[in-house]
């Protein structure tokens, strides 16, 4: 964001709906780039950009409702009162099921502890976007996303890989027993298979290399 001009930063700082504003900027920049010929891609692929931004805004609104919509106060108060009433009544009820005071206290403590723990867990899960220990680490998640965005802007990400003109053909590697790359080959199988129409397919070389299976169509005489 610091790379924007001062007017945009000032307007963003004064605006209350910052997320919606940034999404609108993304959409406007995408339309302008498409009109100027910067995004020379097919319209179906270009439409996915707007679809992803719409999905992002929907996810943001869902998270916003979790933080802004309060838990019903009457429901919370009723839950607290019922737990208190349960804590007071449980020892009296346990006396009818046990003959020793130690078992009455133990069972009463365990039952009350279970219900109170469940209520406290629900309270912690009610709003996971705070600064407590059990909340989501939003700063770390933002840093991870920024790292991936910076990777997309790096020189390596904007350079398309090309095949080397000095690469050794796979058939030559398989045929040469002294080739250094032959050690990574784990199994080679040649077979003739018929398709459903009865047409015979050419022999297939199955190369298992670095944990991945690569299927290559090669003539038998070249491999042998």
N, C-alpha and C positions, 0 to 999 in steps of 0.2 A: 504493500500500500504506500510505503514511503517513496516509491518511484513515481507517483502521480504528481501532477502539477499542484501548485499551492492553492489555486481556486477550488479544485476538486477536493483536496484534503480539507479545506475549510468548510466546504459545503457538506462533506461527509461527517465532519465533527459536529456540526450544528444539527444534522438530521437525526431524528429519533429512530426512524425505520431504516437502519443502516444496511441490514441484510437485503431487504427488498430493493434498495437503491443500487447496491453492488450487482445484484442479479440483472437489474435493468441496464446497467452499464455494460455487462457482459453481452446481453442480447443486442444492444445498439452497436457495440464494436463488431460483433459477428456479422450483423447485417451490412455494416459499412465495409468490412473486409471482403464480403462476398460480392458487393457491388463494385468494388475497386479491383477485383480479380485476384486478391490475395488468397482467398479460399477457393481454389479451382478444383472442387470436388463435386461428386454427383449430388443432386438435391436429396435423394433418400438418405445418404450418409450425413449430409449437412443437417437434416432435420433431427438427427439423433442428438446433436448438440443442444438444441432447444428442449428436446425430451429429457435429457439428463439434467438440465438446469431446472426444469419443472419438477422432476423427481427430487432434486436437492431442496427446492423450496417447500415441497410437501413434507419432506422429512424434518426440515427445520420447524415448520408449523406444528408438527406432531410433538417434537421435543419442547417447543415453546408452551404448548398446552399443559405439559406435565409440570412445568415450573410455575406457570402463572395461574392456572385454575386451582384454587385451594381445595383441600380435602374438606368435605362437609363437616362443619363444626358440630352440629347435633349428633351426627354419627360418631364422631370422635369422643364426645363427652359421654354418650351412651356406652361406648365400648369401655371407657375408663371406669365408669360406675359399675358395670357388670363384672369387670375384673376385680374391683375392690370387694363387691358383694360375694363373689366366688371365693376370694381369699379368706373372708371372715366365716363363711359357712362351711368350707371344706373341712376344718378340724372337727366340727360338731358331727358332720356326716361320717367321717372316718372312724369316729368312736364306736359307731354301730357295727363296723365291719372288722375291727381289730380288738384284741383283748389286752394288749400292752401299750402303754403310753408312747414308748419309743417308736413303735410301728405307726401309730397315729401321727406323730410329728414328722416321721420320714415320708410317708405317703402324702401328707398334706403339703409338705415342702416341695416335693417333686412335681405334684400336679400344678401347684401355683407357679412354680418356676417355668414349667413348659408353656403355660398360657401367657405369662408375662414376657417370656423370650420371643414367642411368636409375634406378640404385639410390638415389641421393640424392633424386631427385624422388619416388620411392615413399615414402621416409622422411618427406618433408615432407607428403605427402598422407595419411599414415597417421592423423594426428590434427589436423584443421583447427580445433579449438576451443581452441587455446592463446592465448598472447600474443606469438607470433613475428610477424615481418613478413609472412610468407606465409599466416598464419592468417586466418580470417574475423573481420571487425570486428564483434563481437557488440554492443559498446556503441553503435555507430552504428545497427545494425539495431534494437536496443531503443528508441533515441530515435525512429526513424522510426515504429515501431509505436505508441509512446506519443503521437506527434503525431496519428496517425490516430484513435486512441481519444479523444483530447481533442476532435477535430473532431466526432465523433459525439455528444459531450455539449454542444456549443455551441448557442447559441440558434438559429442559422440552420439547423442540421441537424434540430432538433426542430420547425421551422415548415414546414408543407406549403405549397408554392407555389400560388398561385391565379391564374386568368385575370383580366386587367384588363377592367373594363367599358367603358373608353374605347379599347380596341384597335381599329385600323382593319381591317375585313374584308379578306381576301386578294384577293377579287374587285375591291374598290374600288381597291386598290393597283395591280393589273394593268391596270385600265381607265383610270387616271389617269396620263397621260404625264408630268405635272409633279410627281408624288409623289416625295419625296426617297428613299424606300425602293425605288423602282423600279429604281435603278441596280444593286442587287445581283442582280437577276434576269438570268440568263444566257441562258436559252432557254425558250420556251413552245411547246408542241405540243398541238394538239387533234386527236383522232382518234376514230373509232367502231370498236369492236372487237366481234367476236362470240365468245361463249363456246362451249364444246364442245357445248352443247345447241342451239345456233343462236339463242339469245336475244341481242338486241342490247343491249349495255351503253351507258349514257349517256356522253356525251363527257367526256373526262378532261383536266384541266389538269395538265401536268407542269411543276413549278417547281423549277429548280436554284438553290439559294440557299446561299451560304457553304459550297460544296463538298458539300452534302448534297442528295439528291433527295427532294422531297416530292410525293406523289401526292394530289390533291384532286379529288373529284367535284363538278363545277359545271355548271350549264346553259350552253349556248352563248350564249343571248341575254344572260345577265348579264355574261359576259366581254366580248362585243362591245359 
